[in-house]
Amino acid sequence: MPDLLLELFSEEIPARMQVRAAEDLRKAVTDRLVEAGLVYEGAKAFVTPRRLTLAVHGVPVRQPDLREEKKGPRVGAPENAVAGFLKAAGLKSIGEAKVQPDKKGDFYVAVIEKPGRLAIEVIGEILPEVIKSFPWPKSMRWGAPSKEPGALTWVRPLHSIVATFGPETEEPDIVPFTIGGIAAGNETRGHRFLAPQKFTVRRLDDYLHKLDKAKVVLDAERRRGIILTEAKQLAFAQGLELVEDEGLLNEVAGLVEWPVVLMGAFDEQFLRIPEEVIRATIRNNQKCFVLRDTAHAKLVNKFLLVSNLEADDGGKAIVAGNERVIRARLSDAKFFYETDLKTRLEDRLPKFEHIVFHEKLGTQAERIARIESLAAELAPLVGANAEKAKRAARLCKADLLTEVIGEFPELQGLMGKYYAEAQGEDEAVAHASEDHYKPKGPDDLVPSDPVSVAVALADKIDTLVGFWTIDENPREAKIPLRSVEQH
């Protein structure tokens, strides 16, 4: 049975949209094939930064013939009823209908036989509909403004379309359609820099083979595997260990078509700032992985980047460029951290008097006072020292006003712990700054230290009671319980 190959070749698709787009394409096309009576054997979608591809295996050559019996009015019915029946059934005269008796009398019945159409013709109608209605979160128009209703929009400028259909034993045909001025064909391109020349493709196996030669790894899972394997091997060769990051791995796999892992380094002086700040700086700004010493599990002054090029110089210029950017970013992070250490946490608290927590629940300062009072009351119930619980509750939000949290909001709480430790706070007080946000989800750990438990309970009780008191259920209002902290 014939196979369908579809490739939509464009400028770079944002990595965050790729996985959803591949699934949307597979579902949209296969659902319409089934609706048209073209039941396929299997389908798989692929995505790279520059192409969205779908391969559908085992599509029938043509639709099945349809035979339908449409029951009409009773024999002898008024002329207008008969005329309406003829029009609905597509008959020219009542003589084309047959008479069928039942318990209530004789009725006219139209036998409608509809021969199936060639699958390639049906697919040629389906694909433009799918492309025009594709559910990108954001899309754009390009080129000359079009006055055509429903003019083509795409996530990024669309350059070409591959659409072939045919059995394995024969040369496939090109599915005939044009959309947005782009005619479907059988030509695509390889890697933007390493193999930009056009080449023709036939079906999936041929397509995959030629893309590999043109320095494009089509399968995202394979790209992830290449990156992870090369990163671990490169780290191991230096006596180091990769700090694995599934989210970052998925993102960088969506940024490259031909992954090449390279190692860079930064000044050791930056290792004096917290490891989480180093990791967030390198991850967020340069999409690079950090490494640690296998003996002590501490970060080292090296990182791994994923390039989309096999450079003539072995990647030296690429590494040097990333090192310059990371050096500048880490210098900023070091400045933020050292600046934060100059101000004690309690000295930041007056600023909360001018920050609204919620228009109906007062300022952040008022909220902190409520948490402090409630933590002191809860402390005996959970076996915590009341004074330590009050102190922890008073300081637990102070890091929200620091420079580092302004740059990396995801580190809130954790940085509060570091700053509390740096200014000599009791260990239980310091750890409550981080732990009072827990659990952040069903898979997160629950605080175990009594002081952290008291503050965590006070924080959550205040949030829940406060919103219910003003008749705003946080879940119904779609207000994340922690969003109000990110001023």
C-alpha positions in Angstrom: 0.0 0.0 0.0 1.2 3.6 -0.7 2.9 5.8 1.8 2.6 9.5 2.4 5.6 11.8 3.1 5.0 15.4 4.1 7.6 17.9 5.0 7.0 21.6 5.9 10.3 23.4 5.6 10.6 26.8 7.3 12.8 29.2 9.2 13.6 28.1 12.8 10.7 26.8 14.9 10.9 27.8 18.5 12.1 24.7 20.6 9.2 25.1 23.0 6.6 24.6 20.2 8.2 21.6 18.4 6.9 18.6 20.3 3.3 19.8 20.3 3.5 20.8 16.7 4.6 17.3 15.6 1.7 15.7 17.5 -0.7 18.3 16.2 0.4 17.5 12.6 0.1 13.8 13.0 -3.4 14.0 14.6 -4.8 16.5 12.2 -3.7 14.6 9.0 -4.6 11.1 10.3 -7.9 12.2 11.7 -8.9 13.6 8.3 -7.7 10.5 6.5 -9.9 8.3 8.6 -12.8 10.6 8.1 -12.3 10.3 4.4 -12.3 6.5 4.6 -8.6 6.2 4.2 -7.6 3.9 7.1 -3.8 3.9 7.4 -1.5 1.4 9.0 0.8 3.7 10.9 2.0 7.3 11.2 5.0 9.1 12.8 5.8 12.8 13.0 9.2 14.3 13.3 10.5 17.8 14.0 13.7 19.7 13.8 14.3 23.5 14.1 13.6 23.9 10.4 11.2 21.2 9.4 8.0 19.6 10.5 7.6 16.1 8.9 4.9 13.4 8.8 5.2 9.9 7.4 2.0 7.9 7.0 2.4 4.2 6.1 -0.1 1.9 4.4 -2.7 4.4 3.0 -5.2 2.8 0.6 -4.9 3.7 -3.1 -8.5 4.9 -3.2 -11.5 5.5 -1.0 -13.9 2.6 -0.7 -17.1 2.8 -2.8 -20.1 4.0 -0.7 -23.7 2.7 -1.1 -26.4 4.4 0.9 -30.2 4.0 0.9 -32.1 7.2 1.6 -35.7 6.7 2.6 -38.2 9.1 1.1 -41.9 9.9 1.4 -44.8 7.5 1.1 -46.0 6.6 -2.4 -48.7 9.0 -3.3 -47.3 11.8 -1.1 -47.8 15.5 -2.1 -45.7 16.7 -5.0 -43.7 19.1 -2.9 -42.6 16.3 -0.6 -41.5 14.2 -3.6 -39.7 17.1 -5.1 -37.8 17.7 -1.9 -36.8 14.1 -1.7 -35.5 14.1 -5.3 -33.4 17.2 -4.6 -31.9 15.8 -1.4 -31.1 12.4 -3.0 -29.7 13.9 -6.2 -32.3 12.1 -8.4 -33.7 13.6 -11.6 -37.0 11.8 -11.5 -39.0 9.6 -9.2 -38.5 6.7 -11.6 -34.9 6.5 -10.5 -36.1 5.6 -7.0 -37.3 2.2 -6.0 -40.4 1.4 -4.0 -39.9 -0.5 -0.8 -42.9 -1.8 1.3 -43.0 -1.7 5.1 -45.7 -2.1 7.8 -47.0 1.4 7.1 -47.2 1.2 3.4 -45.0 1.7 0.3 -42.2 4.2 0.4 -39.8 5.6 -2.1 -36.1 4.7 -1.5 -33.2 6.3 -3.3 -30.1 4.1 -3.7 -27.1 6.4 -3.8 -23.8 4.8 -4.9 -20.8 7.0 -4.6 -17.5 5.6 -6.1 -14.4 6.2 -4.1 -11.9 8.8 -5.2 -8.2 8.3 -5.7 -6.4 8.8 -2.3 -3.9 11.2 -3.8 -6.8 13.6 -4.8 -8.3 13.4 -1.4 -4.9 14.0 0.3 -4.4 17.0 -2.0 -7.5 18.5 -0.4 -6.7 17.5 3.1 -3.2 18.9 3.4 -3.9 22.5 2.5 -6.8 22.5 5.0 -4.4 21.2 7.7 -1.7 23.7 6.9 -4.1 26.7 6.8 -5.7 25.8 10.2 -2.6 24.6 12.0 -2.8 25.6 15.7 0.5 27.4 16.3 0.5 29.3 19.6 1.9 32.2 17.6 2.2 32.6 13.9 3.2 35.3 11.4 2.7 36.5 7.8 5.6 37.4 5.6 6.3 38.9 2.2 3.8 41.1 0.4 0.5 41.7 2.3 -2.2 39.4 1.1 -5.8 40.4 0.7 -6.9 36.8 0.2 -9.2 35.7 3.1 -7.5 33.1 5.2 -4.1 33.9 3.8 -1.4 31.5 4.9 0.3 32.2 8.3 2.9 30.0 9.8 5.1 30.0 12.9 8.0 31.3 10.7 8.3 31.9 7.0 7.5 28.7 5.1 9.9 28.0 2.3 9.0 24.7 0.7 6.7 21.7 1.0 7.5 18.1 0.2 4.4 15.9 -0.4 4.9 12.5 -2.0 2.5 9.6 -2.2 3.0 6.1 -3.7 3.8 2.4 -3.2 7.3 1.2 -2.2 7.8 -0.5 -5.5 7.1 2.6 -7.7 8.3 6.1 -8.0 5.9 8.2 -5.8 3.7 10.9 -7.2 3.7 14.5 -5.9 0.5 15.4 -4.1 -1.0 18.2 -6.2 -1.7 21.3 -4.2 -0.4 24.9 -3.8 -0.8 27.0 -0.7 0.5 30.5 0.0 2.2 30.5 -3.4 4.2 27.4 -2.5 3.6 24.3 -4.7 4.1 20.9 -3.1 7.1 19.1 -4.6 9.8 16.5 -3.8 12.7 18.8 -3.1 14.2 19.8 0.3 17.4 21.1 1.8 19.9 19.8 4.3 21.7 21.7 7.1 21.7 25.4 6.7 25.5 25.7 6.6 26.9 22.3 6.1 24.7 21.1 3.3 22.4 23.9 2.0 21.9 22.4 -1.5 18.6 21.1 -2.7 18.0 17.4 -3.3 15.0 15.3 -4.2 13.4 12.7 -1.9 11.0 9.9 -2.5 9.7 8.3 0.7 10.6 8.1 4.3 13.6 5.7 4.1 15.1 7.6 1.2 14.4 10.9 3.0 16.0 9.8 6.2 19.1 8.5 4.4 19.6 11.7 2.4 19.0 14.0 5.4 21.7 12.1 7.4 24.1 12.7 4.5 23.0 16.4 4.5 23.9 16.7 8.2 20.4 16.6 9.6 19.3 14.3 12.4 15.5 14.2 11.9 14.5 12.3 15.0 14.4 14.5 18.1 14.9 11.4 20.3 18.0 10.5 18.4 19.3 14.1 18.7 18.8 13.9 22.5 20.6 10.6 22.6 23.6 11.9 20.7 23.9 15.0 22.9 23.6 13.0 26.1 26.1 10.4 25.0 28.7 12.8 23.7 28.3 15.1 26.8 28.8 12.2 29.2 31.8 10.9 27.2 33.4 14.3 27.0 33.0 14.8 30.7 34.3 11.3 31.6 37.4 12.0 29.5 38.2 14.9 31.8 37.4 13.0 35.0 34.2 14.9 35.4 30.5 14.2 35.6 27.7 15.8 33.7 25.0 17.5 35.7 22.0 16.1 33.8 19.1 18.4 33.0 16.2 16.9 31.2 14.5 20.2 30.4 17.7 21.7 29.0 18.4 18.5 27.0 15.0 18.7 25.4 15.5 22.4 24.6 18.9 22.2 23.0 17.8 19.2 21.0 15.2 21.5 19.5 17.9 24.1 18.7 20.1 22.0 16.5 19.8 19.7 13.5 23.4 18.3 13.7 24.5 18.3 17.4 28.1 18.7 18.2 29.1 18.8 21.9 32.1 21.0 22.9 33.7 21.9 26.3 34.5 25.4 27.5 35.8 26.9 30.8 35.3 29.9 33.0 37.4 31.6 35.7 37.7 29.7 39.0 36.9 32.8 40.9 33.3 32.4 40.0 33.1 29.2 41.9 32.8 31.3 45.1 29.2 32.1 44.3 26.5 29.5 45.0 26.4 26.6 42.6 22.8 27.1 41.8 23.5 30.7 40.7 26.3 29.5 38.4 24.1 26.8 36.9 21.1 29.1 36.4 23.4 31.7 34.8 24.9 29.3 32.3 21.7 27.4 31.7 19.4 30.4 31.2 21.7 32.6 29.2 23.7 30.2 27.1 21.8 26.9 27.2 24.9 25.1 28.4 25.4 22.2 30.8 27.5 22.4 33.9 30.0 19.7 35.2 31.0 18.5 38.6 33.9 16.8 40.2 33.2 13.1 40.6 35.1 12.9 43.9 33.3 15.7 45.8 30.2 16.3 43.6 31.1 20.1 43.5 30.8 22.2 40.4 34.0 22.8 38.4 34.9 25.7 36.2 34.0 23.9 32.9 30.8 23.7 30.9 29.4 21.9 27.8 27.7 23.6 24.9 25.9 22.1 22.0 26.8 23.5 18.6 24.9 23.1 15.4 28.2 23.0 13.4 31.2 20.9 12.6 33.6 23.8 12.5 36.9 23.7 10.6 38.8 24.8 13.6 37.3 22.0 15.8 35.0 24.5 17.5 37.6 26.7 19.0 35.9 30.0 17.9 32.5 28.7 19.0 33.8 27.8 22.5 35.7 31.1 22.8 32.5 33.0 21.9 30.5 31.2 24.5 33.2 31.6 27.1 33.2 35.4 26.6 29.4 35.6 27.1 29.5 33.3 30.1 32.3 35.3 31.7 30.2 38.4 31.4 27.1 36.8 32.7 28.9 35.2 35.7 30.5 38.6 36.4 27.0 40.1 36.6 25.8 37.2 38.9 28.8 37.6 41.1 28.1 41.3 41.4 24.5 40.7 42.3 25.4 38.1 44.9 28.1 40.2 46.6 25.8 43.3 46.5 23.0 41.3 48.2 25.4 40.2 51.0 26.0 43.8 51.9 22.4 44.2 53.1 20.9 42.2 56.0 17.7 40.4 55.3 15.7 42.3 58.0 16.9 45.6 56.6 15.0 44.8 53.4 11.7 44.3 55.1 10.5 47.9 55.2 10.2 47.9 51.4 7.5 45.3 51.7 5.2 48.0 53.1 5.0 49.5 49.6 4.4 46.2 47.8 0.8 45.0 47.5 0.3 41.3 48.1 -3.3 41.5 47.0 -5.6 44.6 46.8 -8.0 42.9 49.2 -5.4 41.3 51.5 -3.1 44.2 52.0 0.7 44.6 51.6 3.4 42.0 51.6 4.5 43.4 55.0 1.1 42.8 56.5 1.1 39.3 55.1 4.6 38.6 56.7 3.2 39.9 60.0 0.3 37.4 59.8 2.7 34.5 58.9 5.0 35.4 61.8 2.1 35.5 64.3 0.6 32.2 62.9 4.0 30.4 62.9 4.5 31.3 66.6 1.1 29.8 67.4 1.8 26.6 65.3 5.3 26.1 66.7 4.3 24.2 69.9 1.9 22.0 68.0 4.8 20.8 65.7 7.5 20.7 68.3 9.3 23.8 67.1 10.9 26.6 69.0 8.4 29.6 68.9 11.1 32.3 68.7 13.0 30.5 65.9 9.7 30.0 64.1 8.9 33.8 64.4 12.4 34.7 63.2 12.2 32.4 60.3 8.7 33.6 59.3 9.9 37.2 59.5 12.9 36.6 57.2 11.5 33.9 54.8 10.3 36.4 52.1 13.2 38.8 52.3 15.2 37.3 49.5 12.4 38.3 47.1 13.9 41.8 47.1 17.4 40.7 46.3 19.3 41.3 43.0 19.8 37.6 42.4 16.1 36.7 42.7 15.3 39.6 40.4 17.5 37.9 37.8 16.6 34.3 38.7 13.1 34.1 40.3 13.3 30.3 40.3 16.0 30.5 43.1 13.7 32.2 45.6 13.8 30.6 49.0 17.2 28.9 48.2 19.0 32.2 48.1 17.2 33.2 51.3 18.8 30.3 53.0 22.3 31.3 51.7 21.9 34.9 52.8 20.6 33.8 56.2 23.5 31.5 56.7 25.9 34.3 55.6 24.6 36.7 58.2 24.9 34.0 61.0 21.3 33.0 61.5 20.4 29.8 63.3 20.5 26.8 60.9 16.8 26.0 61.4 15.9 29.6 60.6 18.1 29.6 57.4 16.7 26.4 56.1 13.1 27.5 56.7 13.6 30.2 54.0 14.0 27.5 51.4 11.8 24.8 52.9 8.7 26.8 53.7 7.7 26.8 50.0 7.6 23.0 50.0 6.0 20.8 48.9 5.8 22.5 45.5 3.9 19.6 44.0 2.9 15.9 44.5 6.5 14.7 43.9 8.3 17.2 46.1 9.6 16.6 49.6 7.7 17.8 52.6 9.6 19.9 55.2 10.9 17.8 58.1 12.5 20.3 60.5 9.9 21.6 63.0 10.7 25.3 62.3 10.3 24.8 58.6 7.1 22.9 59.2 5.6 25.7 61.3 6.5 28.4 58.7 5.4 26.3 55.7 2.0 25.7 57.4 1.6 29.3 58.3 2.4 30.5 54.8 0.0 28.1 53.1 -2.8 28.6 55.7 -2.6 32.4 55.3 -2.7 32.1 51.5 -5.7 29.7 51.5 -7.7 31.4 54.2 -7.0 34.8 52.7 -8.3 34.0 49.3 -11.3 32.0 50.5 -12.1 34.9 52.9 -12.3 37.3 49.9 -14.2 34.7 47.9 -11.5 34.0 45.4 -10.7 30.3 45.2 -7.1 30.2 44.0 -7.7 27.3 41.7 -11.0 28.6 40.2 -9.4 32.0 39.7 -6.4 30.4 38.1 -4.1 32.1 40.5 -1.0 30.0 41.2 -0.4 29.9 45.0 3.1 31.1 44.5 2.6 33.7 41.8 1.9 36.5 44.3 5.5 36.0 45.6 7.0 36.9 42.3 6.6 40.7 42.5 
